Amino acid sequence: MKRPLLLLLLLASTAVAAPRVGTHPGYTRLVFDLPRPASSGTPAASTQVTGGRVTVKLGLSLPAARGRLSAPGVTGYTVAGKTVTVTLAPGRKATATVLPARSGQPARLVIDVPTATAARPPARSPAAVTRPTGTARPVRPVVVLDAGHGGIDQGMRSRWVTEAEVNLSVARRVRDELRKHGVEVVMSRESNTHLSANKADDLNLRSRLATNARTTAFVSIHVNASTNPAAHGIETYYFGQPLAGQGRSLAVRENGGGSLGQELTRRAANNAQNLLGDLLAQAKVSFSRSLAQKVQARLVAATGALNRGVQTDAFYVIRNPTTAAILVEIGFGSSPVEGPRLAQPAYRDRVATAIARAILDFVHAE
């Protein structure tokens, strides 16, 4: 059976050649990552918009690729050698800008396609994910913070911490830090409550907070647990199929546990399989991966905890958001080392500050 190899090839080609697609009020943005040029500096480019398409001639070659797009204002793209062509919807125009490599990001070709009368965002912005802009003034980034569990579902418990309480405490700290930097924050809960006594509905209600055009990121905060007291460290997830050899116990537990958790994990896993053929969903996956990497790096640097890496799995709560969505496990409450740390206000401050700084890196809202 050749399917695993085919899936790997699909993912690899998407990561290399397919654009990341972002839909924003008034415009659609396509971002093509560019290979490092032979000489230093920004790759040269010339742009021509004719006959319902925008054609960009680059000073370097990209891997050949083509695909259909269903975002507003665009219908497809082709990459052939040094030429990138995007097919536009009838009556649309477009602008293209090559942005230099910066802050660990490669040089990027950014194509903006206006979809309404809203002003086009400044072309100089280097962000792969751009804050929405309105007709008169920039709109603040909106971040949804989900303090996992709560109410009838307290999550993991140990002699040191209860997960629902730690999650909310850290989420509040992240909220306060983000608001200092002008970010609008939506909390899934502000107290020890659930959104629904039905776990599937509860997870859906949380995720639906980020199914709109204004939300920039969705971050679900959790505490890990294991029957092995030696288990420790921090890991961050974005939505997708689990890596080879990766167990499903964590996803099942965070999806409600027991037979319900298994059923919700199965549904989410089927959804993850279907994402492979959806370019817009792949764009969300790409943005989510970027956010997850930033959060993981900041947390490990700030806490000195074991880096358990950035991974994918079928967490139900990050299945539905239409923006970058991640789930972060900030440590093991079952660990005799990390459990007591997670109970300390000062350590929670450190964790929250790291998450907030990563989100600010992502939305460029400093």
N, C-alpha and C positions, 0 to 999 in steps of 0.2 A: 504493500500500500504506500503510495508516494505522497499522501496528503501532508505529513509533517514537513517534508522537504519543501513542498509547494508553499506552505504557509510561511516558512522561513524566508523563502525567496520573495514572496509578496511583501513581507514586512521590511526586508532589506531594501527592496527597490523603492518602497514608499519613503523610507527614511532618507534615501539618498537623493531621489529625483523629484518626487511629488511635492507640490507646494503645501505649506500650511495655510489654511483658509480661516479667516476670522470675519464674522459678520458683526457690524457695528451700526449704530444709528446713522443713516445717511451714506454709508459706503461699505463695500466689501474689500478686504485686504488679502492679497496672496503674497506669501513670503517663500522665496526659493533660497535655500542655503547654497552658497557658492564655494567651490574648492579654493584652497589657498593658491594665490597666483604665484608664478615663478619669481616675480620681483615683488618687492614690498609696495604697499600702497593699495588703493582701492581699484578693483577691476574697472576698466573703461566700458562704456555702454552707449549705444545710440538707440533712440526710440522712434517708432513710427506707428501712428494709429490710422488705419485705412480699412474700408470695407468691412466694418464690424469686427475688427480684431486689432490687438495691440501686439506689435512685433518688436522685440528687444534684441539687438546685436551686441553680444558680449565680447570681451577680449580674451576669453578662455572658454574651454569646452565643458559641457556637462554631460552626464550619462543620458542616453536617449530614453525618452519616456513620453507617454501620452495618456490622457484620461478624460473622463467626463466630469463636469462640476455642476452642482445643483444649487449653488449659493446665489443670492440675488445679483443680477447684472452680469454673470459669467456662465458659460455653458461647457467650456472645455479648455484643455491646454495641450501643447506639444512642445517637447524639448528635443532639438536636433542639433548636435554639435554646439556651435556658439550662438544658436538662435533659440529664443524662447518666445512662443506665440500663445496668446490667450484669446480665445474666441468670446466675444462680448454678446450680451443680449441686445436685441434691436434698440437703436437709439442711444446706446451707452457710449461714453468716452472713458478714457483711462489715462493715468499718469504712472510713470515708472521711475524709480530711484534706486541706485546702488548705494547701500550703506556700508561703511568700512567695518572691518572686524573690530570688536570692542568688548571689554569685560568678559573675555572667554567665549564670546559668540563669534561665529565665522562671519565673513562678509555676506551680505544678503541682497538679493534683488527683491524690492518691494513694489508691487503693482496695486494701486488703489483705483477702484471702480466706483464712482459715485452712484448711489441708488436712489437719492432724493435730492432735495435742494440744500441739505445740510452742508456746511463748509467742510472741505476736505481737511483731514488732520495734517499738521506740519510734516513735510517730507523728511525733515532732518531727524525726526525721532528714531532712535536705533532700536526700539523695542520690537520684538517679534510679536508680542501681544500688546496692543495699544489701548489706552484708556479711551472710553467712548467720548466723542465730542459732539456738542450741540451746535445750534445755529449761531448762538451769541457768545457763549463762553464754555470752557471745558467743564464737563460733569465729573464729579468726584468718583474715583474708583469705588466699586461696591464689592465687598468680600463677605461671604456667608461663612460663619464659624459654627460648626456643629460640635457641641459638647456631647460625646457619645453616651448612650444609655440615659438613665434617669427615671424617676418615678417607680413603676413596678419592676423595672429592669435595672438593677444596680450594677450590672457587669461583674467583673472579677472582684473578689474580696480576699484580703489577706490579713494577717495580724497587724499590718502597718497601714494599709490604705483600702478604701472602697473606690472602685474605678469611677463611678458616676460623679462622686464628689471631686476627685482629682481632675477629671476632664473639665468640669464646669469651672473650677478654680483657675486652671490654666487658660481656658478659653476667655474668661473675663479679663485676665491679664493681657492676653494678646489683643483683645478688643480695645483696651485702654491705650495700649501702645500704638495701635494703628490709627486710632482717632486723633492722637497727638500729631500725626502726619497727614491729616486731612482725608483719611480713608473712611468712607461710610461703611459701617459694619452692621450686618444682620445676624442676630443670634438665633439658633434653632431653639434654644431654651435659656431662660434667665434664672431658673431655680431648679430644685430637685423634682422635676416633673417629666412625664412622658407626653408626647404629642397625641398618641392613641394607645389604648390598651391592647389593640391588635398590632403585633410587631411589624407585620408587612406594611400596614397603613402608617405606622409610626416612621418607618424608614422612608417610605414614599413621601410623606409630608416634609421630612427634613430635606430630602433631595430636591423636591419641587420648589424649594426656596431659591434655587439657582437655575431654574429653567426659564430664563428671560434674557432679553438682549442687553440689559444693563450690568448684570453680574460679571465680575472679572475673575473671581476664583471662589472655590468651595473647599474648605479644609475641615475634615472631620478628625477630632482629637480623641485618642484612646490610650488605655494602659494595657499592656500585654500580660500574659500569665502562662505558667507552665507547671506541670507536675514535677519537672526537674528543677530543683532549687538553684542549680548552677546556671540556668538560662538567664541571660541578661543582654542588654543592648537596645539600640534604637533602630527601627526600620520604617520605611515610608512606602506606601503603595499608591499606584494609579490603576485604573480599571483595565482588566484584560484577562486573558487566560494565564493560569499559573505557570511559572517556569518549570522545566523538566525536573522531576524529582521533588518538587515542592509539595508539601502536604496541604490538606484542605482544612485542618482542624481550626485554624484561626479564622478563616472566612466563615466557616459554619458557626463558630461561637459568636462572632460579631454580627452575624446575620440572624441571631436569635437563639441559636443552640438547638440541640435535639432534632426531631424530625422537621420542625418548621425551618430551622437554620439550614438543614440539608436541602429542603425544597427551594428556599429562596436562593441558595448558592447555585443549585442546578439551573434555575431560571436565569440568574445573572450570568452564569457561564455560557448558556446558549446565546444570550445577548452579546457576550464578548466574541463568540465565534462569528456572529453576523456582522460585527464591526469591520471585519477584514475587507469587505467589498464596498464600504461606504467611505468615500474620500473625506466628507465633512467630519464623520466620526473619527477618522484617522487624524484629522487636524486637531480635534479635541484631545486625542491620545497624545499627540506630540506636545501640545501645550501642557498637558497634565504631567508628562514625563519631566519637562523642564522645571515646573514648579516643585515636583517631588525631589528632584536632584538638589535644588536650592535649599529646600527645607532640611533634607537629610544632612547636607554639608554643614549648614549653620548649626544644627543641633549637636552633631558630633564634635564640632570645633568648640562649642560653648560648654559642653558637659564633660567631654573626655570619655563618653560612654563608648562601648563597643559598636562599631559600624556594621550593622547587619544588612545594610545596603538598601537600594531602591528596587522594588519588585512589583510584579503585577499579580492581581488576583480578582476574583469575582465578588467584591464587596457590594452588597445591594445598595447601600446608601450613596455610592459614587457612580452608580449605573446611569442615572437619569439626568444629572446636571448637563446643561448645554454649554458649559464653559470648562476651564481647567478645574479638575476635581481630584483631590487626593485624600488618603486616610493615613494618619501618622500614629504609630505606636511609640509613645515617648519613653518607654522603659517597661521593665517587668516588675509589677507590684508584688509578685511572688518571690522575688529575689531578696535574700537577706542583706544585700548591698543596696540595690536600687529601690526596694520597697521603702526603707527608712528615708532615703533621699527624697522620694516623691512625696513624702509626708511633710517635708520642710518648706515653709513659705519662700525662703531664699532660693532654694533649688527650683521651685516652680517659677519664680521670677526669671531665673536664668533660661529655663526651657521656653517660657513664653516670649521673652525678648528675642531669642534665636528664631522662633517661628515667625514672629512679627517682622524681623529684619529680612527674612527670606521672602516673605510676601511682598514687602516693600521693594526688594530687589526685582521681583517678578513684575509688579505693576508699575515700577519706576515712579513711585509716588513720593519719594523723599522730598 
